[in-house]
Amino acid sequence: MRTLISTVFVSLDGVMEAPGGEPGYRNSGWTFKDVEFLPQAYELKGREQEEAAALMMGRNSYEAFSPVWPGMEEFARYKSMPKYVVSTRLTDGDLVSDWGATTILRSLDEVAALKETEGGPIIVHGSTELNRSLADADLIDRYHLLVFPLLLGAGKRLFSDTDKDAQKLRLVEHEAYANGIQKNVFDVVR
């Protein structure tokens, strides 16, 4: 069975919207304009590329990443690994041709079936709605959180507000950096 890992830049109050500067959000770009850059705080991001066997995202994140990431040296390893986009609207004609093999999954049942296959970890980048749906369906196995020392108020949040039983997490790795970012890696306890 494959491990599904959610990796997220998140504010202290749980907002993950527009960390890279997407237009239309009041605090857009908060990860680079409001917190001093320290390379060591992002070591986890490089490690994720080395350890992941596949990349998963929702439609919105795919549409944001696919025009940019294929040509970025920082994300070169992702170009060659299989990618999965969870979407009911995308078609194969919507996929970019310069980013390697990409498969569209139409449902969480298809995600669950993918997890049952042989292979290494699948990393989920961004994808607010997908993250909440995967968590509510108990499909996420691990969280890689870089928590920024900011309160953003309004915005899309990592965790849903679905009324459900408590889900226990086990902290397996953590570190705090001089710029206030905290790395928290949690395994989901089942």
Secondary structure in CASP SS format (residue, H / E / C, confidence):
PFRMAT SS
TARGET T0000
AUTHOR 0000-0000-0000
METHOD secondary structure of the structure
MODEL  1
M C 1.00
R C 1.00
T C 1.00
L E 1.00
I E 1.00
S E 1.00
T E 1.00
V E 1.00
F E 1.00
V E 1.00
S E 1.00
L C 1.00
D C 1.00
G C 1.00
V E 1.00
M C 1.00
E C 1.00
A C 1.00
P C 1.00
G C 1.00
G C 1.00
E C 1.00
P C 1.00
G C 1.00
Y C 1.00
R C 1.00
N C 1.00
S C 1.00
G C 1.00
W H 1.00
T H 1.00
F H 1.00
K H 1.00
D C 1.00
V C 1.00
E C 1.00
F C 1.00
L C 1.00
P H 1.00
Q H 1.00
A H 1.00
Y H 1.00
E H 1.00
L H 1.00
K H 1.00
G H 1.00
R H 1.00
E H 1.00
Q H 1.00
E H 1.00
E H 1.00
A C 1.00
A C 1.00
A E 1.00
L E 1.00
M E 1.00
M E 1.00
G E 1.00
R H 1.00
N H 1.00
S H 1.00
Y H 1.00
E H 1.00
A H 1.00
F H 1.00
S C 1.00
P C 1.00
V C 1.00
W H 1.00
P H 1.00
G H 1.00
M C 1.00
E H 1.00
E H 1.00
F H 1.00
A H 1.00
R H 1.00
Y H 1.00
K H 1.00
S H 1.00
M C 1.00
P C 1.00
K E 1.00
Y E 1.00
V E 1.00
V E 1.00
S C 1.00
T C 1.00
R C 1.00
L C 1.00
T C 1.00
D H 1.00
G H 1.00
D H 1.00
L C 1.00
V C 1.00
S C 1.00
D C 1.00
W C 1.00
G C 1.00
A C 1.00
T E 1.00
T E 1.00
I E 1.00
L E 1.00
R C 1.00
S C 1.00
L H 1.00
D H 1.00
E H 1.00
V H 1.00
A H 1.00
A H 1.00
L H 1.00
K H 1.00
E C 1.00
T C 1.00
E C 1.00
G C 1.00
G C 1.00
P C 1.00
I E 1.00
I E 1.00
V E 1.00
H E 1.00
G C 1.00
S C 1.00
T H 1.00
E H 1.00
L H 1.00
N H 1.00
R H 1.00
S H 1.00
L H 1.00
A H 1.00
D H 1.00
A C 1.00
D C 1.00
L C 1.00
I C 1.00
D C 1.00
R E 1.00
Y E 1.00
H E 1.00
L E 1.00
L E 1.00
V E 1.00
F E 1.00
P C 1.00
L C 1.00
L C 1.00
L C 1.00
G C 1.00
A C 1.00
G C 1.00
K C 1.00
R E 1.00
L C 1.00
F C 1.00
S C 1.00
D C 1.00
T C 1.00
D C 1.00
K C 1.00
D C 1.00
A C 1.00
Q C 1.00
K C 1.00
L E 1.00
R E 1.00
L E 1.00
V E 1.00
E E 1.00
H E 1.00
E E 1.00
A E 1.00
Y C 1.00
A C 1.00
N C 1.00
G C 1.00
I C 1.00
Q E 1.00
K E 1.00
N E 1.00
V E 1.00
F E 1.00
D E 1.00
V E 1.00
V C 1.00
R C 1.00
END
